Amino acid sequence: MTRESFDILVSGGGVAGLAAAAAFGTAGFRVLCVDPAPPVTSEAAAGADLRTTAFLQPSVALLERAGLWARLAPEASALQVMRIIDAGGPEPVARLIRDFDAADISDAPFGWNLPNWLLRREMVAHLATLPGVEFCPGVATTSVLAREDACLVRLSNQRHIRAKLLIAADGRDSFVRNALGIAATRTSYGQKALVFSVTHELPHENVSTEVHRSGGPFTLVPLPPRNGLHASSVVWMERGPEASRLAALPDTEFEAEAFIRSCGILGALKLATPRLMWPIITQKAAELTAPHTALIAEAAHVVPPIGAQGLNMSLSDVAALLDLAEADPEALGSAPMLAAYERARAGDVALRVQGIDLLNRASMLAPQPLRDLRAGALGLFYGIAPVRKALMKAGLGLR
């Protein structure tokens, strides 16, 4: 048996795994990235991920370090304002609108939004330019043995790998996490998210909007124009039975319901993509590390899609690992390095998981008195300028 050696094996070729491979490859490490499913890099192709990702400022800094941002920036739509609308009154109309403007805390927008299928296309193309990175789509991790000196991995193509550091980026049902016996706690809300893109009558003006009524938020996130028309991506969270009802509606009926749920803030909405449906959960791994192994992204934590926190938490994981690896390359994958990673990320992960859980439960509220209380709390927090600015900085991960 021949065993190949790499500095880093990234198990998982989603957006977080590809970003990790690019970041460590650009930093000069020898990287192998594998994923059992070949990436879908066209919006029209079967299996395309029609979700979008809003990269907040710290994530853009990581993408710049990885050499990716120059490829992505021309395709991105800026998010200058985060607007929250409470539509929790007796009728589904906006009764409270509050704008959180990035100009209050920064010279730059909060972030930039891109389609996930496009991210995969550009990330895969970038990896092909990095001499120290090998990307193997259609290849799965099939066994993991974490030893004191290295991590030994067998792949589905019968390659045997010795890696100083194994990065588990293989999703919420992580094979690596399960193989290493790391437990994970999961909370289900009985919710599902409908994900799709729309064109609309009115310009979004770089405003990302969350509309809260009951069942979960209805979020419109700016996209670049589609065929000359204003466009946004939508994440519509509802309790499971209602989400299934909506998903089964003909397009015109669905568009009419989406218009009502959006409070008409962008005018009539027209579907630009198919609708996909995703279950909403919160999940957190009991530990973020094992010998020569680090868990990142959904292998480590899953949160509902509120406030653009999910993938940005994942890229914070990558940034923390990269900082430690560049500070002491000889200690890559060592127990002290991984202990430092656990210290750097565990507290922030726990805080954000708890915070997003609370926000999601508040957004699901159905009884009118509780919806009124939610609106009052939003108005109170927004009205206190230091609190408003602190909330914006916390959402970005800034001190």
URFEN-V907793 format. One record per residue. RES is the residue in one small letter. PHI is phi in whole degrees, 0 to 359 (NA if undefined). PSI is psi in whole degrees, 0 to 359 (none if undefined). NEAR is the number of other ideal C-beta (glycine too) atoms within 10 Angstrom. Layout:
# URFEN-V907793
RES;PHI;PSI;NEAR, RES;PHI;PSI;NEAR
This chain:
# URFEN-V907793
m;NA;129;5, t;261;128;5, r;250;123;12, e;271;146;14, s;250;135;11, f;226;154;23, d;295;313;20, i;223;134;27, l;248;120;28, v;261;115;32, s;264;103;32, g;128;121;28, g;245;36;28, g;283;190;23, v;300;317;23, a;293;317;27, g;295;318;27, l;295;320;27, a;297;319;28, a;296;315;31, a;299;318;33, a;293;318;28, a;295;313;24, f;287;326;28, g;295;318;26, t;296;328;20, a;283;356;18, g;102;5;13, f;274;151;21, r;272;119;16, v;234;137;27, l;242;128;24, c;239;129;29, v;232;152;26, d;206;136;23, p;293;338;17, a;248;127;12, p;301;141;14, p;292;137;22, v;269;117;16, t;244;19;17, s;225;136;11, e;298;327;17, a;276;350;9, a;284;152;9, a;299;136;6, g;83;7;9, a;297;139;20, d;278;106;20, l;272;4;17, r;288;167;22, t;236;163;26, t;235;128;28, a;264;110;27, f;276;116;28, l;281;168;25, q;310;312;18, p;298;327;15, s;291;323;26, v;297;323;21, a;300;320;14, l;293;317;23, l;298;327;23, e;294;317;14, r;298;328;18, a;276;358;26, g;75;16;16, l;263;331;24, w;295;325;17, a;299;328;11, r;283;328;17, l;270;326;20, a;305;318;15, p;296;341;8, e;262;0;16, a;262;154;24, s;246;128;22, a;288;148;17, l;245;94;22, q;274;325;17, v;232;136;19, m;256;111;23, r;256;132;19, i;244;127;19, i;243;126;24, d;263;119;24, a;242;38;23, g;269;17;24, g;282;186;15, p;301;327;8, e;251;150;7, p;281;64;17, v;232;156;12, a;293;124;17, r;245;348;16, l;209;125;17, i;234;127;16, r;228;129;16, d;254;128;14, f;256;108;18, d;261;126;16, a;301;334;20, a;298;340;10, d;289;339;12, i;229;353;18, s;202;157;14, d;277;350;6, a;249;160;14, p;298;165;23, f;301;319;25, g;186;191;27, w;220;138;24, n;252;135;23, l;220;149;22, p;292;142;22, n;295;323;21, w;297;323;21, l;290;322;20, l;303;314;28, r;299;317;21, r;301;312;18, e;287;324;18, m;292;316;26, v;297;319;19, a;297;322;12, h;291;319;23, l;301;326;20, a;294;344;10, t;268;354;12, l;261;114;18, p;296;336;8, g;267;7;17, v;242;132;23, e;242;123;18, f;250;125;24, c;237;87;16, p;287;152;13, g;80;14;13, v;236;128;21, a;253;155;17, t;278;126;24, t;246;341;14, s;205;150;12, v;224;131;23, l;232;109;13, a;269;114;19, r;250;176;10, e;289;335;8, d;258;341;11, a;186;174;20, c;251;128;26, l;255;126;17, v;230;137;27, r;251;138;17, l;253;163;20, s;292;343;14, n;267;16;11, q;72;13;9, r;282;143;15, h;246;125;13, i;240;137;20, r;248;120;16, a;234;137;26, k;295;325;23, l;221;125;25, l;259;122;27, i;257;115;30, a;273;107;32, a;235;37;30, d;257;31;28, g;88;177;19, r;296;335;17, d;256;39;11, s;315;120;24, f;297;317;19, v;297;313;26, r;301;315;27, n;292;321;15, a;296;329;19, l;269;1;20, g;73;26;10, i;272;122;20, a;284;160;10, a;218;136;19, t;264;138;10, r;232;137;10, t;241;126;15, s;255;144;11, y;251;356;19, g;71;22;13, q;249;157;21, k;224;155;23, a;247;128;21, l;270;128;21, v;238;128;22, f;194;171;21, s;242;153;22, v;225;158;24, t;256;157;19, h;210;162;23, e;291;318;13, l;257;148;11, p;292;145;12, h;281;341;21, e;54;36;11, n;59;34;16, v;251;123;19, s;266;128;27, t;237;130;24, e;251;122;21, v;254;121;23, h;251;126;24, r;228;278;24, s;206;163;19, g;86;337;22, g;137;167;27, p;285;152;25, f;251;112;24, t;244;127;23, l;251;122;25, v;240;128;25, p;302;141;26, l;233;160;23, p;299;161;14, p;303;149;11, r;246;115;15, n;52;39;7, g;82;2;7, l;253;147;12, h;300;141;19, a;217;150;21, s;213;154;25, s;267;154;26, v;230;136;25, v;239;115;22, w;245;107;27, m;263;131;26, e;215;163;26, r;299;151;17, g;311;307;16, p;299;321;10, e;291;321;17, a;298;318;24, s;294;321;13, r;299;314;11, l;296;319;19, a;297;333;16, a;271;353;10, l;290;148;14, p;300;157;8, d;306;313;11, t;295;321;9, e;291;320;11, f;297;316;19, e;299;322;15, a;295;319;14, e;291;323;15, a;295;322;24, f;299;314;19, i;297;315;15, r;293;334;19, s;277;358;26, c;62;18;19, g;67;21;16, i;292;336;18, l;245;17;22, g;77;196;13, a;298;142;15, l;250;137;24, k;234;125;18, l;301;132;16, a;248;347;20, t;219;167;19, p;297;166;13, r;264;133;20, l;246;157;14, m;231;135;16, w;230;139;15, p;287;145;13, i;256;124;25, i;220;165;15, t;245;138;18, q;211;142;18, k;217;130;21, a;288;146;22, a;293;326;10, e;225;155;17, l;260;357;26, t;218;160;24, a;216;173;20, p;309;122;17, h;58;26;26, t;222;137;26, a;233;134;28, l;269;135;28, i;227;168;29, a;56;218;28, e;288;347;26, a;294;334;31, a;257;324;28, h;200;141;27, v;229;134;23, v;227;157;24, p;299;153;25, p;283;76;24, i;233;132;21, g;68;19;25, a;57;35;24, q;273;328;22, g;304;293;21, l;290;333;24, n;292;326;23, m;299;320;26, s;297;317;26, l;287;335;27, s;295;324;22, d;300;312;26, v;299;315;28, a;298;319;22, a;296;316;21, l;296;318;25, l;295;318;19, d;303;314;14, l;292;319;21, a;293;319;23, e;288;330;15, a;292;328;10, d;210;80;12, p;302;328;13, e;292;340;7, a;265;12;15, l;306;124;20, g;79;1;23, s;286;164;18, a;300;317;12, p;297;320;10, m;296;315;22, l;289;328;23, a;295;321;12, a;294;322;19, y;297;316;22, e;300;317;17, r;295;322;11, a;290;328;18, r;249;333;23, a;300;315;16, g;295;315;10, d;295;318;15, v;299;312;20, a;300;317;12, l;296;316;11, r;288;323;22, v;300;314;20, q;293;320;13, g;294;315;16, i;292;323;21, d;302;314;17, l;296;316;10, l;297;321;19, n;294;316;21, r;297;322;13, a;295;322;17, s;289;336;24, m;280;348;22, l;306;134;18, a;253;318;11, p;299;135;10, q;302;317;12, p;300;324;8, l;287;326;14, r;293;324;22, d;294;321;15, l;296;320;14, r;299;315;19, a;297;320;18, g;296;320;12, a;294;320;12, l;299;314;19, g;298;321;12, l;293;310;10, f;297;319;14, y;294;325;17, g;288;346;10, i;258;104;11, a;306;313;9, p;299;324;7, v;292;317;12, r;301;314;17, k;292;323;13, a;295;320;14, l;296;320;17, m;295;316;18, k;295;320;14, a;296;320;14, g;297;327;19, l;278;348;21, g;81;23;18, l;260;153;13, r;277;none;5
